[in-house]
Amino acid sequence: MQYITFKNSRNLIEGVVLRKLVIHKDESGILVETLRRDWNDVFGGKELDFAMQYISVTPPGEIRDSDRWHVHKRQKDRFICVSGKIVTALYDPRKESKTKGKINLFLMGPEKQDEMYMVVIPEDVYHGFMVVSKEPGYLLNFPTQLYTGEDEGRVNNSQLDWRQVANDFGF
C-alpha cells in the first residue's frame, strides 16, 4: 500500500489539505505550533472556524472502528499525531467529487519532519485511523464544529482492508 507523508503528498482526495508543522528543537525539548489563526489554508472563515480541540489516546495496533468509517455532514476534522505513529485513512464516496472512490493513507507522527503535519478532512469524506507504533498514538483534533451526535455518522467499511495496513507495520 502507498502511505502518504508530507514529502510525497500527491494525488490527494479533493478538498484534503495538508499543513506542514515545524518541530523546533533545542536542549530544553521541542515546541510545535499546532494551529494558528494566520494559517488561512487550515483556519479561518466560516468553513474552517475553530470550535473545540480534543486528544485521543489509542493503544498500539488498535484501529478506531475497523469495520466502520467515521463521517461528518457539516464538520471538517483537523488531525495531528503528536506522539506515536498512526495511519489515517480517508475514502471519498462523494458523487460530485473528482476523486470519488479514492483512498488516501496518511502516515503521521512527530518523529520525522515529513510525517509531522495536519490533515484537514472535508465533510462527507469517510475516515479512520490505526496506531502503527509500538507505543500508544496520541491524536489531536481541532474540529470546525462542536460535537453533536447528529453530525457524526458511521458507515460500513468495505473499501479498506485494515489487515493489510496491520501487516505492513508488523501487527
Backbone as ProteinMPNN parsed JSONL, in Angstrom:
{"seq_chain_A": "MQYITFKNSRNLIEGVVLRKLVIHKDESGILVETLRRDWNDVFGGKELDFAMQYISVTPPGEIRDSDRWHVHKRQKDRFICVSGKIVTALYDPRKESKTKGKINLFLMGPEKQDEMYMVVIPEDVYHGFMVVSKEPGYLLNFPTQLYTGEDEGRVNNSQLDWRQVANDFGF", "coords_chain_A": {"N_chain_A": [[0.847, -1.178, 0.0], [0.389, 2.315, -0.57], [1.686, 4.847, 1.375], [1.118, 8.093, 2.466], [3.203, 10.817, 3.098], [4.161, 14.12, 4.175], [6.105, 14.897, 2.375], [5.687, 13.316, 0.099], [3.143, 14.019, -0.93], [1.02, 13.629, -3.087], [-1.736, 13.381, -5.406], [-4.077, 13.746, -3.788], [-7.219, 13.325, -2.099], [-10.007, 15.201, -3.203], [-10.324, 18.38, -1.759], [-8.927, 17.799, 0.563], [-6.506, 19.027, 2.782], [-3.116, 19.524, 3.518], [-0.985, 20.572, 6.1], [2.166, 21.53, 6.767], [3.971, 21.039, 9.716], [6.23, 22.607, 11.886], [8.939, 21.422, 13.684], [10.422, 22.611, 16.441], [13.46, 22.31, 17.971], [15.535, 22.2, 20.826], [18.002, 22.192, 23.461], [16.278, 22.135, 25.622], [14.012, 20.782, 24.864], [11.163, 20.201, 22.732], [9.061, 22.23, 20.576], [6.026, 22.686, 18.967], [3.988, 24.459, 16.883], [0.542, 24.126, 16.642], [-1.928, 25.069, 15.686], [-2.82, 28.028, 14.144], [-4.267, 31.261, 13.831], [-3.504, 32.707, 11.606], [-2.966, 30.892, 9.629], [-4.256, 30.456, 6.85], [-4.909, 28.346, 5.162], [-5.764, 26.224, 6.727], [-7.268, 27.288, 8.742], [-9.788, 29.619, 9.631], [-12.398, 31.848, 8.51], [-15.834, 30.921, 7.819], [-15.974, 28.216, 7.015], [-13.684, 27.011, 8.067], [-13.577, 27.419, 10.809], [-12.736, 27.677, 14.332], [-13.809, 25.426, 16.77], [-13.544, 23.54, 18.867], [-11.167, 21.483, 20.683], [-9.639, 18.321, 20.961], [-7.999, 15.445, 22.441], [-7.11, 12.168, 21.598], [-6.184, 9.028, 22.86], [-4.766, 6.097, 21.855], [-4.238, 2.606, 21.971], [-1.297, 0.657, 20.908], [-1.457, -0.829, 17.672], [-4.21, -0.722, 17.564], [-7.285, -0.111, 15.876], [-9.358, 2.486, 15.086], [-12.587, 1.868, 15.03], [-12.623, -0.47, 13.104], [-14.287, -1.803, 11.299], [-16.0, 0.109, 10.43], [-16.389, 3.366, 9.013], [-15.809, 6.758, 10.113], [-17.808, 9.672, 9.649], [-18.74, 13.009, 8.787], [-21.329, 15.415, 8.382], [-21.374, 18.233, 8.45], [-19.002, 19.059, 9.529], [-15.506, 19.692, 9.444], [-12.579, 17.839, 10.083], [-9.432, 18.265, 11.759], [-6.613, 16.701, 11.923], [-3.762, 15.825, 13.899], [-0.968, 13.919, 14.648], [0.6, 13.609, 17.637], [2.172, 12.03, 19.209], [3.68, 8.815, 19.08], [2.81, 6.809, 16.223], [0.621, 6.973, 13.505], [-1.648, 5.685, 11.009], [-3.723, 7.433, 9.052], [-6.681, 6.967, 7.421], [-8.499, 7.883, 4.545], [-11.489, 7.937, 2.673], [-13.145, 8.697, -0.311], [-16.432, 9.081, -0.904], [-18.063, 10.79, -2.265], [-20.402, 11.75, -4.637], [-20.24, 13.929, -6.436], [-17.574, 14.548, -6.511], [-14.287, 14.904, -7.92], [-12.515, 12.984, -7.179], [-13.888, 10.715, -6.468], [-14.224, 7.554, -4.945], [-11.577, 7.245, -4.329], [-8.847, 6.352, -2.146], [-6.877, 7.627, 0.469], [-3.955, 7.16, 2.37], [-2.476, 8.282, 5.171], [0.608, 8.629, 6.663], [1.498, 9.442, 9.813], [3.165, 11.254, 12.379], [5.327, 12.49, 15.04], [8.075, 12.03, 14.883], [9.564, 12.204, 12.498], [10.337, 14.784, 10.215], [8.826, 14.936, 7.779], [6.552, 13.565, 8.433], [5.195, 14.985, 10.294], [2.526, 16.747, 10.337], [-0.571, 18.483, 9.684], [-3.678, 17.126, 8.774], [-6.456, 18.08, 6.967], [-9.704, 17.08, 6.97], [-12.286, 16.87, 4.76], [-15.873, 17.563, 4.858], [-18.207, 14.851, 4.645], [-16.324, 12.999, 3.786], [-15.136, 9.812, 4.327], [-13.449, 8.479, 7.197], [-10.817, 7.096, 9.261], [-8.497, 5.671, 11.674], [-5.377, 4.007, 12.457], [-3.166, 2.912, 14.988], [0.189, 2.533, 14.452], [2.554, 2.274, 15.711], [4.766, 1.035, 18.302], [4.173, 2.135, 20.673], [1.481, 3.92, 22.379], [-0.753, 5.886, 20.327], [-1.152, 9.327, 20.064], [-3.562, 11.527, 19.246], [-4.398, 14.685, 18.128], [-7.257, 16.684, 17.571], [-8.817, 19.327, 15.89], [-11.713, 20.102, 15.434], [-14.124, 21.702, 13.246], [-16.637, 22.175, 14.173], [-18.723, 22.105, 17.109], [-19.012, 19.109, 19.01], [-21.673, 17.008, 18.147], [-23.987, 14.423, 18.29], [-25.685, 14.209, 16.148], [-24.334, 15.076, 13.879], [-22.212, 13.351, 13.513], [-21.462, 10.322, 11.921], [-21.533, 6.766, 11.193], [-20.296, 4.458, 8.877], [-20.434, 1.461, 7.046], [-17.398, -0.246, 6.358], [-16.178, -1.281, 3.506], [-14.258, -0.716, 1.79], [-11.56, -0.639, 2.535], [-9.081, -2.81, 3.622], [-8.032, -3.25, 6.665], [-6.322, -5.143, 7.65], [-4.19, -5.419, 5.888], [-2.796, -3.005, 6.268], [-2.101, -3.396, 8.952], [-0.413, -5.645, 8.679], [1.646, -4.49, 7.152], [2.926, -2.973, 9.05], [3.735, -4.705, 10.971], [1.796, -5.802, 12.735]], "CA_chain_A": [[0.0, 0.0, 0.0], [1.156, 3.555, -0.604], [1.432, 5.708, 2.511], [1.437, 9.47, 2.153], [3.801, 11.722, 4.07], [4.105, 15.466, 3.611], [7.059, 14.973, 1.269], [5.142, 12.658, -1.102], [1.696, 14.258, -0.857], [0.416, 13.801, -4.401], [-2.992, 12.66, -5.659], [-4.93, 13.807, -2.605], [-8.666, 13.412, -2.26], [-10.447, 16.578, -3.396], [-10.667, 19.113, -0.545], [-7.993, 17.495, 1.647], [-5.415, 19.989, 2.907], [-2.035, 19.168, 4.429], [-0.247, 21.724, 6.617], [3.438, 21.141, 7.36], [4.232, 21.581, 11.043], [7.658, 22.733, 12.117], [9.39, 20.98, 15.002], [11.523, 23.43, 16.971], [14.163, 21.531, 18.988], [16.764, 22.677, 21.45], [18.375, 21.372, 24.617], [15.197, 22.059, 26.606], [12.901, 19.97, 24.361], [10.599, 20.584, 21.433], [7.856, 23.042, 20.523], [5.383, 22.627, 17.661], [2.733, 25.199, 16.79], [-0.411, 23.176, 16.082], [-2.999, 25.772, 14.978], [-2.685, 29.481, 14.242], [-5.321, 31.927, 13.064], [-2.977, 33.236, 10.348], [-2.812, 29.792, 8.669], [-5.515, 30.524, 6.1], [-5.222, 27.082, 4.489], [-6.371, 25.274, 7.668], [-8.02, 28.001, 9.764], [-10.37, 30.906, 9.279], [-13.659, 31.884, 7.785], [-16.913, 30.07, 8.325], [-15.721, 26.808, 6.728], [-12.553, 26.489, 8.826], [-13.622, 28.052, 12.112], [-12.33, 26.866, 15.481], [-14.933, 25.136, 17.66], [-13.073, 22.82, 20.034], [-9.982, 20.661, 20.47], [-9.562, 17.174, 21.862], [-6.923, 14.487, 22.233], [-7.478, 10.77, 21.836], [-5.036, 8.158, 23.09], [-5.166, 4.793, 21.344], [-3.155, 1.634, 22.16], [-0.61, 0.152, 19.714], [-2.158, -1.822, 16.859], [-5.668, -0.519, 17.617], [-7.926, 0.585, 14.768], [-10.599, 3.136, 15.512], [-13.727, 1.362, 14.254], [-12.036, -1.168, 11.958], [-15.296, -2.23, 10.328], [-16.855, 1.239, 10.059], [-15.772, 4.675, 8.85], [-16.435, 7.958, 10.672], [-18.149, 10.661, 8.628], [-19.448, 14.186, 9.3], [-22.081, 16.143, 7.362], [-21.102, 19.667, 8.49], [-17.748, 19.314, 10.242], [-14.192, 19.273, 8.964], [-11.642, 17.467, 11.138], [-8.033, 18.641, 11.547], [-5.857, 15.709, 12.698], [-2.312, 15.865, 14.079], [-0.441, 12.89, 15.546], [1.632, 14.275, 18.439], [3.023, 11.016, 19.843], [3.463, 7.534, 18.419], [2.675, 6.897, 14.769], [-0.686, 6.494, 13.061], [-2.06, 5.778, 9.616], [-5.07, 7.976, 8.914], [-7.23, 6.559, 6.131], [-9.643, 8.636, 4.043], [-12.14, 7.392, 1.479], [-14.039, 9.703, -0.888], [-17.626, 8.499, -1.501], [-18.912, 11.889, -2.75], [-20.78, 11.577, -6.044], [-19.836, 15.081, -7.249], [-16.136, 14.764, -6.362], [-13.381, 14.42, -8.965], [-11.728, 11.867, -6.641], [-14.811, 9.699, -5.95], [-13.695, 6.202, -4.903], [-10.143, 7.267, -3.993], [-8.41, 6.192, -0.756], [-5.571, 8.169, 0.875], [-3.432, 6.642, 3.638], [-1.509, 9.256, 5.645], [1.5, 8.195, 7.728], [1.624, 10.647, 10.625], [3.837, 11.144, 13.665], [6.24, 13.606, 15.299], [9.49, 11.652, 14.883], [10.218, 12.605, 11.254], [9.805, 16.07, 9.731], [7.811, 14.801, 6.734], [5.362, 12.909, 8.992], [4.59, 15.909, 11.267], [1.68, 17.676, 9.606], [-2.005, 18.433, 9.937], [-4.515, 16.785, 7.621], [-7.826, 18.586, 7.075], [-10.618, 16.095, 6.374], [-13.524, 17.551, 4.371], [-17.168, 16.979, 5.172], [-18.68, 13.727, 3.839], [-15.236, 12.076, 3.461], [-15.033, 8.782, 5.362], [-12.111, 8.446, 7.773], [-10.493, 6.274, 10.421], [-7.048, 5.594, 11.829], [-4.773, 2.882, 13.167], [-1.87, 3.173, 15.596], [1.136, 1.6, 13.853], [3.782, 2.306, 16.507], [4.773, 0.126, 19.459], [3.636, 2.894, 21.806], [0.171, 4.495, 22.046], [-0.842, 7.04, 19.433], [-1.855, 10.497, 20.596], [-4.098, 12.277, 18.121], [-5.115, 15.935, 18.393], [-8.208, 17.093, 16.542], [-9.381, 20.663, 16.022], [-12.873, 20.11, 14.539], [-14.71, 23.009, 12.942], [-17.953, 22.243, 14.816], [-18.838, 21.444, 18.398], [-19.505, 17.742, 18.86], [-23.077, 16.63, 18.303], [-24.225, 13.094, 17.744], [-26.428, 14.3, 14.885], [-23.433, 15.31, 12.753], [-21.267, 12.245, 13.363], [-22.066, 9.086, 11.465], [-20.692, 5.587, 10.966], [-20.641, 3.821, 7.612], [-19.698, 0.208, 6.884], [-16.147, -0.133, 5.622], [-15.858, -2.374, 2.587], [-13.291, -0.168, 0.843], [-10.189, -0.77, 3.007], [-8.774, -3.954, 4.468], [-7.062, -2.799, 7.662], [-5.33, -6.205, 7.892], [-3.007, -5.123, 5.073], [-2.068, -1.954, 6.995], [-1.522, -4.046, 10.139], [0.716, -6.454, 8.213], [2.722, -3.599, 6.695], [3.62, -2.397, 10.214], [4.097, -5.769, 11.909], [0.752, -6.128, 13.716]], "C_chain_A": [[0.889, 1.236, 0.0], [0.714, 4.452, 0.549], [1.941, 7.1, 2.206], [2.091, 10.13, 3.357], [3.723, 13.116, 3.45], [4.979, 15.561, 2.364], [6.493, 14.364, -0.014], [3.629, 12.814, -1.181], [1.108, 14.626, -2.218], [-0.885, 13.005, -4.456], [-3.885, 12.599, -4.426], [-6.402, 13.827, -2.993], [-9.049, 14.886, -2.332], [-10.874, 17.206, -2.06], [-9.769, 18.831, 0.642], [-6.868, 18.524, 1.61], [-4.391, 19.421, 3.876], [-1.309, 20.442, 4.823], [0.999, 21.208, 7.304], [3.586, 21.816, 8.716], [5.739, 21.56, 11.278], [7.972, 22.319, 13.552], [10.588, 21.836, 15.392], [12.155, 22.654, 18.115], [15.331, 22.333, 19.536], [17.027, 21.822, 22.678], [17.26, 21.238, 25.65], [14.0, 21.235, 26.132], [12.441, 20.419, 22.992], [9.37, 21.452, 21.624], [7.324, 22.953, 19.097], [4.101, 23.447, 17.742], [1.737, 24.299, 16.062], [-1.598, 23.827, 15.369], [-2.845, 27.261, 15.232], [-3.755, 30.132, 13.379], [-4.818, 32.56, 11.775], [-2.643, 32.139, 9.335], [-4.11, 29.67, 7.868], [-5.881, 29.226, 5.395], [-5.936, 26.092, 5.41], [-7.2, 25.95, 8.765], [-8.599, 29.277, 9.175], [-11.627, 30.786, 8.453], [-14.664, 30.909, 8.372], [-16.605, 28.58, 8.136], [-14.617, 26.189, 7.57], [-12.446, 27.17, 10.186], [-13.073, 27.115, 13.19], [-13.537, 26.659, 16.376], [-14.469, 24.482, 18.947], [-11.797, 22.069, 19.677], [-10.067, 19.492, 21.425], [-8.368, 16.314, 21.507], [-7.493, 13.095, 22.455], [-6.183, 9.972, 21.957], [-5.482, 6.74, 22.761], [-3.996, 3.826, 21.486], [-2.52, 1.188, 20.843], [-1.438, -0.915, 18.991], [-3.664, -1.649, 16.802], [-6.131, 0.289, 16.409], [-9.196, 1.212, 15.313], [-11.706, 2.742, 14.541], [-13.284, 0.669, 12.969], [-13.063, -1.553, 10.901], [-16.201, -1.091, 9.862], [-16.021, 2.516, 9.954], [-16.506, 5.708, 9.709], [-16.765, 8.875, 9.502], [-18.933, 11.794, 9.299], [-20.125, 14.903, 8.138], [-21.672, 17.615, 7.286], [-19.728, 20.014, 9.05], [-16.539, 18.867, 9.435], [-13.377, 18.884, 10.196], [-10.254, 17.938, 10.741], [-7.195, 17.763, 12.47], [-4.368, 16.024, 12.718], [-1.948, 14.725, 15.015], [0.732, 13.505, 16.301], [2.527, 13.304, 19.188], [2.665, 9.662, 19.256], [3.424, 7.745, 16.92], [1.334, 6.302, 14.397], [-0.759, 6.511, 11.537], [-3.505, 6.256, 9.638], [-5.549, 7.645, 7.508], [-8.444, 7.425, 5.803], [-10.172, 7.933, 2.802], [-13.152, 8.419, 0.99], [-15.241, 9.036, -1.554], [-18.493, 9.53, -2.235], [-19.145, 11.79, -4.264], [-20.247, 12.691, -6.935], [-18.325, 15.32, -7.247], [-15.345, 14.193, -7.544], [-12.598, 13.192, -8.5], [-12.625, 10.787, -6.029], [-14.177, 8.309, -6.05], [-12.232, 6.113, -4.5], [-9.931, 7.08, -2.493], [-7.054, 6.875, -0.607], [-5.208, 7.576, 2.218], [-2.285, 7.554, 4.078], [-0.713, 8.68, 6.808], [1.88, 9.434, 8.53], [2.309, 10.347, 11.954], [4.861, 12.24, 13.825], [7.72, 13.277, 15.157], [10.247, 12.109, 13.643], [9.54, 13.868, 10.733], [8.684, 15.894, 8.705], [6.565, 14.043, 7.188], [4.648, 13.799, 10.014], [3.828, 16.986, 10.501], [0.242, 17.511, 10.072], [-2.686, 17.998, 8.649], [-5.914, 17.305, 7.916], [-8.714, 17.646, 6.283], [-11.93, 16.791, 6.043], [-14.781, 16.831, 4.864], [-17.464, 15.845, 4.184], [-17.571, 12.789, 3.356], [-15.097, 11.104, 4.626], [-13.598, 8.743, 5.887], [-12.025, 7.543, 8.993], [-8.989, 6.26, 10.578], [-6.645, 4.375, 12.637], [-3.447, 3.327, 13.749], [-0.906, 2.098, 15.099], [2.504, 1.64, 14.548], [3.65, 1.323, 17.662], [4.305, 0.818, 20.735], [2.281, 3.479, 21.415], [0.291, 5.673, 21.086], [-1.677, 8.124, 20.074], [-2.264, 11.365, 19.415], [-4.8, 13.524, 18.636], [-6.08, 16.169, 17.248], [-8.735, 18.468, 16.902], [-10.598, 20.747, 15.09], [-13.441, 21.514, 14.365], [-16.096, 23.199, 13.536], [-17.863, 21.646, 16.212], [-19.428, 20.06, 18.19], [-21.007, 17.673, 19.073], [-23.225, 15.257, 17.68], [-24.937, 13.132, 16.406], [-25.504, 14.453, 13.684], [-22.513, 14.123, 12.491], [-22.004, 10.984, 12.942], [-21.036, 7.974, 11.364], [-21.229, 4.888, 9.727], [-19.821, 2.545, 7.508], [-18.492, 0.401, 5.984], [-15.924, -1.392, 4.792], [-14.761, -1.944, 1.613], [-11.836, -0.403, 1.251], [-10.062, -1.987, 3.91], [-7.661, -3.544, 5.431], [-6.011, -3.871, 7.959], [-4.06, -5.976, 7.088], [-2.152, -4.042, 5.74], [-1.373, -2.568, 8.204], [-0.303, -4.878, 9.747], [1.912, -5.604, 7.819], [3.559, -3.054, 7.862], [3.881, -3.433, 11.314], [3.086, -6.062, 13.0], [-0.096, -7.288, 13.22]], "O_chain_A": [[2.008, 1.205, 0.511], [-0.466, 4.776, 0.686], [3.068, 7.268, 1.741], [1.607, 10.022, 4.484], [3.266, 13.266, 2.317], [4.617, 16.24, 1.403], [6.79, 14.85, -1.105], [2.915, 11.852, -1.465], [0.749, 15.777, -2.467], [-1.108, 12.087, -3.666], [-4.386, 11.535, -4.063], [-6.773, 14.285, -4.074], [-8.49, 15.718, -1.616], [-11.682, 16.636, -1.326], [-9.834, 19.548, 1.64], [-6.344, 18.851, 0.545], [-4.749, 18.897, 4.931], [-1.046, 21.298, 3.977], [0.905, 20.519, 8.319], [3.354, 23.017, 8.85], [6.426, 20.608, 10.908], [7.355, 22.799, 14.503], [11.636, 21.786, 14.749], [11.494, 22.363, 19.112], [16.019, 23.045, 18.805], [16.336, 20.828, 22.902], [17.292, 20.322, 26.471], [13.067, 21.007, 26.903], [13.218, 20.945, 22.196], [8.721, 21.426, 22.67], [8.074, 23.124, 18.136], [3.231, 23.169, 18.567], [2.041, 23.769, 14.994], [-2.218, 23.187, 14.52], [-2.751, 27.704, 16.377], [-4.106, 29.614, 12.32], [-5.628, 32.92, 10.92], [-2.087, 32.438, 8.279], [-4.967, 28.85, 8.198], [-7.048, 29.019, 5.06], [-6.642, 25.207, 4.926], [-7.77, 25.271, 9.618], [-7.982, 29.927, 8.331], [-11.884, 29.777, 7.795], [-14.362, 30.169, 9.309], [-16.938, 27.768, 8.999], [-14.603, 24.975, 7.773], [-11.346, 27.462, 10.656], [-12.962, 25.907, 12.978], [-14.225, 27.623, 16.711], [-14.954, 24.836, 20.021], [-11.396, 22.024, 18.514], [-10.511, 19.641, 22.564], [-7.797, 16.43, 20.422], [-8.266, 12.872, 23.387], [-5.214, 10.221, 21.238], [-6.458, 6.242, 23.321], [-2.866, 4.185, 21.156], [-3.13, 1.325, 19.782], [-2.039, -1.785, 19.62], [-4.334, -2.365, 16.058], [-5.471, 1.234, 15.978], [-10.015, 0.533, 15.933], [-11.761, 3.208, 13.403], [-13.541, 1.165, 11.872], [-12.729, -1.621, 9.718], [-17.064, -1.289, 9.008], [-15.071, 2.717, 10.711], [-17.692, 5.546, 9.996], [-16.078, 8.855, 8.481], [-19.685, 11.57, 10.247], [-19.567, 14.991, 7.044], [-21.625, 18.19, 6.198], [-19.342, 21.183, 9.034], [-16.546, 17.8, 8.82], [-13.478, 19.533, 11.237], [-9.923, 18.008, 9.557], [-7.079, 18.046, 13.663], [-3.786, 16.429, 11.712], [-2.56, 14.579, 16.073], [1.738, 13.879, 15.697], [3.544, 13.713, 19.748], [1.5, 9.386, 18.969], [3.941, 8.738, 16.407], [0.949, 5.251, 14.909], [-0.034, 7.248, 10.87], [-4.392, 5.585, 10.166], [-4.902, 7.999, 6.523], [-9.299, 7.671, 6.654], [-9.41, 7.407, 1.992], [-13.93, 8.953, 1.78], [-15.107, 8.482, -2.645], [-19.545, 9.18, -2.77], [-18.201, 11.752, -5.053], [-19.843, 12.434, -8.069], [-17.853, 16.227, -7.933], [-15.686, 13.145, -8.092], [-12.075, 12.443, -9.324], [-12.179, 10.028, -5.168], [-13.658, 7.929, -7.1], [-11.701, 5.013, -4.346], [-10.71, 7.569, -1.674], [-6.182, 6.72, -1.461], [-6.051, 7.492, 3.111], [-1.24, 7.593, 3.428], [-1.288, 8.288, 7.823], [2.502, 10.358, 8.006], [2.06, 9.312, 12.573], [5.236, 12.872, 12.837], [8.553, 14.172, 15.3], [11.447, 12.375, 13.719], [8.318, 14.002, 10.802], [7.692, 16.622, 8.75], [5.62, 13.891, 6.413], [3.607, 13.412, 10.546], [4.394, 17.993, 10.075], [-0.113, 16.548, 10.752], [-2.319, 18.445, 7.563], [-6.489, 17.018, 8.966], [-8.512, 17.437, 5.087], [-12.623, 17.257, 6.948], [-14.746, 15.656, 5.232], [-17.024, 15.879, 3.035], [-17.849, 11.868, 2.588], [-14.958, 11.521, 5.776], [-12.647, 8.946, 5.132], [-13.021, 7.268, 9.662], [-8.27, 6.773, 9.72], [-7.435, 3.796, 13.382], [-2.683, 4.034, 13.092], [-1.142, 0.905, 15.292], [3.486, 1.105, 14.033], [2.558, 0.84, 17.959], [4.07, 0.166, 21.753], [1.96, 3.53, 20.228], [1.311, 6.361, 21.047], [-2.776, 7.871, 20.567], [-1.418, 11.871, 18.678], [-5.692, 13.436, 19.481], [-5.765, 15.887, 16.092], [-9.057, 18.746, 18.057], [-10.521, 21.402, 14.051], [-13.264, 22.388, 15.213], [-16.674, 24.279, 13.415], [-17.025, 20.782, 16.47], [-20.25, 19.86, 17.297], [-21.54, 18.206, 20.046], [-22.632, 14.978, 16.637], [-24.815, 12.201, 15.611], [-25.841, 14.011, 12.585], [-22.082, 13.915, 11.357], [-23.029, 10.621, 13.52], [-19.83, 8.21, 11.439], [-22.438, 4.743, 9.545], [-18.637, 2.542, 7.845], [-18.55, 1.115, 4.983], [-15.53, -2.434, 5.315], [-14.379, -2.704, 0.722], [-10.954, -0.369, 0.393], [-10.842, -2.166, 4.845], [-6.49, -3.497, 5.053], [-4.932, -3.557, 8.461], [-2.967, -6.303, 7.552], [-0.927, -4.152, 5.773], [-0.199, -2.297, 8.455], [0.728, -4.819, 10.417], [3.055, -5.952, 8.116], [4.731, -2.718, 7.697], [4.208, -3.077, 12.447], [3.46, -6.52, 14.08], [-1.027, -7.709, 13.906]]}, "name": "protein", "num_of_chains": 1, "seq": "MQYITFKNSRNLIEGVVLRKLVIHKDESGILVETLRRDWNDVFGGKELDFAMQYISVTPPGEIRDSDRWHVHKRQKDRFICVSGKIVTALYDPRKESKTKGKINLFLMGPEKQDEMYMVVIPEDVYHGFMVVSKEPGYLLNFPTQLYTGEDEGRVNNSQLDWRQVANDFGF"}
